[in-house]
């Protein structure tokens, strides 16, 4: 199986470290960003398979960021990872261009399985 490269945009350092380590144990390469400015730098120099993005961040929020990515033509699948569990927010997240939405706290195995859905979609 080819390697998977994920961009994790998360401003909570502990959560960023937990998710990065959990995915790395499964062979996933993780590039981490604390905000969308760092994320843009990473996307400017590296190809990623999936973007995992928080919604509530200082400066630009995740919803705005994904809308901007889509407007710029970026088609990389985005999974929102957010503490916001309100159904209306989830709908707005998907409508903004995200492929999936997970609520914090999250199970690292479930996150990995969702990443696999976008990198290696099931046949049939």
C-alpha positions in Angstrom: 0.0 0.0 0.0 1.5 3.4 -1.0 2.2 5.8 1.8 -0.5 8.3 2.9 0.4 12.0 3.6 -2.0 14.0 5.7 -2.0 17.7 6.6 -3.4 18.2 10.1 -4.5 21.7 10.9 -5.1 21.9 14.6 -4.3 24.8 17.0 -4.5 22.7 20.2 -0.9 21.3 20.6 -1.8 18.3 22.7 -4.6 17.2 20.3 -2.3 17.8 17.3 0.4 15.6 18.9 -2.1 12.8 19.8 -3.5 12.7 16.3 -0.1 12.9 14.7 1.3 10.1 16.8 -1.8 7.9 16.4 -1.7 8.2 12.6 2.1 7.8 12.4 1.8 4.4 14.2 -0.4 3.4 11.3 2.2 4.4 8.8 0.7 7.8 7.9 3.0 10.7 7.2 1.6 13.8 9.0 2.5 17.4 8.3 1.1 19.6 11.1 0.0 23.2 11.1 -1.2 25.4 13.9 -3.2 27.7 11.6 -4.1 28.2 8.0 -1.1 30.4 7.3 1.2 27.4 8.2 -1.1 25.1 6.2 -0.8 27.2 3.1 3.0 27.0 3.4 2.9 23.2 3.6 0.4 22.9 0.7 2.7 25.2 -1.3 5.6 22.7 -1.1 4.1 19.3 -0.4 1.4 17.1 -2.0 -1.0 15.8 0.6 -3.7 13.1 0.2 -6.1 14.3 2.9 -6.5 17.5 4.9 -7.8 17.2 8.5 -8.9 20.6 9.7 -10.3 22.1 12.9 -13.0 24.7 12.6 -12.4 27.0 15.6 -9.0 28.5 15.1 -7.6 31.9 15.6 -7.5 34.2 12.6 -9.1 32.2 9.7 -11.5 29.5 10.7 -11.7 26.1 9.1 -15.0 26.8 7.2 -13.5 29.9 5.6 -10.3 28.0 4.8 -12.0 25.1 3.0 -14.2 27.6 1.0 -11.0 29.3 0.0 -9.3 26.1 -1.0 -12.2 25.1 -3.1 -12.4 28.5 -4.8 -8.7 28.1 -5.6 -9.4 24.7 -7.3 -7.9 22.5 -4.6 -9.8 19.2 -4.6 -7.9 17.4 -1.8 -10.5 15.7 0.5 -11.0 17.6 3.8 -12.2 16.0 7.1 -13.3 18.5 9.6 -12.3 17.5 13.2 -14.3 19.8 15.5 -15.8 20.0 19.0 -18.8 21.6 17.4 -21.4 18.9 17.3 -24.5 20.9 16.3 -26.2 19.5 13.2 -26.4 22.9 11.6 -22.7 23.4 11.9 -22.0 19.9 10.5 -24.2 20.7 7.5 -22.4 24.1 7.0 -19.1 22.2 7.2 -20.1 19.7 4.5 -21.6 22.5 2.4 -18.4 24.4 2.6 -16.6 21.7 0.7 -15.5 19.2 3.3 -15.8 15.5 2.5 -16.4 14.4 6.1 -16.9 15.7 9.6 -15.8 14.1 12.9 -16.6 15.3 16.3 -14.0 15.7 19.1 -13.2 13.7 21.2 -12.5 11.2 18.4 -11.3 7.6 18.1 -8.0 7.5 16.2 -8.8 4.2 14.5 -12.0 5.7 13.2 -10.1 8.7 11.9 -7.6 6.4 10.2 -10.5 4.4 8.6 -12.1 7.6 7.3 -8.7 8.7 5.8 -8.5 5.4 4.0 -11.9 5.9 2.5 -10.6 8.9 0.6 -7.1 7.5 -0.3 -8.2 3.9 -1.1 -11.9 4.0 -1.8 -13.7 0.7 -1.5 -14.3 -0.9 -4.9 -17.8 -1.6 -6.2 
